[in-house]
Amino acid sequence: MATSGSFTDFILSSAGKLYLQVRLRKQDKIEQELATKYEGRYRNAGLSLLFDAFMALAVVAFVGIIAAVLYFMIN
């Protein structure tokens, strides 16, 4: 029986592999980046991509809230 961790690992690994393939394109560059930056695991690349996406979303939400507060304070 598979655990829920293996499914999330599969998703993160797939996302990390796709991300590195799209960004770097050459297998030797992918392997070098994977070894130096992501400890040799596609899962870590997927986690990094996920955290970057959440941070971008948080910045957009924060700027939107600040803009709304300023808009209602001025009007």
Kinemage of the C-alpha trace (Angstrom):
@kinemage 1
@onewidth
@group {chain A} dominant
@subgroup {mainchain}
@vectorlist {calphas} color= white
{ca met a 1} P 0.000 0.000 0.000
{ca ala a 2} L 1.390 3.388 -1.011
{ca thr a 3} L 1.651 6.200 1.499
{ca ser a 4} L 0.458 9.723 0.866
{ca gly a 5} L 4.074 10.904 1.008
{ca ser a 6} L 4.992 8.917 -2.065
{ca phe a 7} L 2.263 10.625 -4.121
{ca thr a 8} L 3.429 14.092 -3.107
{ca asp a 9} L 7.031 13.071 -3.757
{ca phe a 10} L 5.990 11.913 -7.230
{ca ile a 11} L 4.236 15.218 -7.973
{ca leu a 12} L 7.115 17.339 -6.640
{ca ser a 13} L 9.718 15.245 -8.465
{ca ser a 14} L 7.794 15.479 -11.730
{ca ala a 15} L 7.379 19.232 -11.373
{ca gly a 16} L 11.057 19.654 -10.503
{ca lys a 17} L 12.196 17.558 -13.442
{ca leu a 18} L 9.942 19.439 -15.870
{ca tyr a 19} L 11.057 22.790 -14.434
{ca leu a 20} L 14.748 21.986 -14.861
{ca gln a 21} L 14.248 20.550 -18.344
{ca val a 22} L 12.394 23.651 -19.524
{ca arg a 23} L 14.834 26.035 -17.879
{ca leu a 24} L 18.163 24.388 -18.684
{ca arg a 25} L 17.376 22.067 -21.641
{ca lys a 26} L 20.738 20.217 -21.692
{ca gln a 27} L 21.084 17.101 -19.564
{ca asp a 28} L 24.620 17.911 -18.394
{ca lys a 29} L 23.506 21.336 -17.164
{ca ile a 30} L 20.483 19.770 -15.479
{ca glu a 31} L 22.659 17.237 -13.657
{ca gln a 32} L 25.126 19.928 -12.581
{ca glu a 33} L 22.366 22.223 -11.276
{ca leu a 34} L 20.627 19.310 -9.584
{ca ala a 35} L 23.808 18.275 -7.794
{ca thr a 36} L 24.904 21.736 -6.675
{ca lys a 37} L 21.646 23.518 -5.893
{ca tyr a 38} L 19.089 20.793 -5.147
{ca glu a 39} L 21.175 18.095 -3.404
{ca gly a 40} L 20.701 15.724 -6.337
{ca arg a 41} L 16.923 15.424 -5.951
{ca tyr a 42} L 14.246 16.540 -8.358
{ca arg a 43} L 11.896 16.715 -5.377
{ca asn a 44} L 13.925 19.589 -3.935
{ca ala a 45} L 13.701 21.438 -7.254
{ca gly a 46} L 9.921 20.938 -7.180
{ca leu a 47} L 9.748 22.243 -3.613
{ca ser a 48} L 11.769 25.281 -4.574
{ca leu a 49} L 9.430 25.935 -7.491
{ca leu a 50} L 6.378 25.549 -5.227
{ca phe a 51} L 7.770 27.932 -2.601
{ca asp a 52} L 8.669 30.487 -5.277
{ca ala a 53} L 5.115 30.338 -6.627
{ca phe a 54} L 3.640 30.795 -3.130
{ca met a 55} L 5.957 33.732 -2.448
{ca ala a 56} L 4.967 35.396 -5.715
{ca leu a 57} L 1.298 34.908 -4.818
{ca ala a 58} L 1.903 36.351 -1.353
{ca val a 59} L 3.599 39.435 -2.824
{ca val a 60} L 0.694 39.991 -5.228
{ca ala a 61} L -1.823 39.624 -2.385
{ca phe a 62} L 0.152 41.989 -0.138
{ca val a 63} L 0.444 44.660 -2.837
{ca gly a 64} L -3.277 44.295 -3.585
{ca ile a 65} L -4.204 44.778 0.064
{ca ile a 66} L -1.943 47.832 0.387
{ca ala a 67} L -3.400 49.299 -2.814
{ca ala a 68} L -6.956 48.746 -1.562
{ca val a 69} L -6.184 50.338 1.815
{ca leu a 70} L -4.580 53.364 0.150
{ca tyr a 71} L -7.461 53.679 -2.315
{ca phe a 72} L -10.072 53.735 0.455
{ca met a 73} L -8.020 56.113 2.611
{ca ile a 74} L -7.712 58.643 -0.213
{ca asn a 75} L -11.366 58.494 -1.290
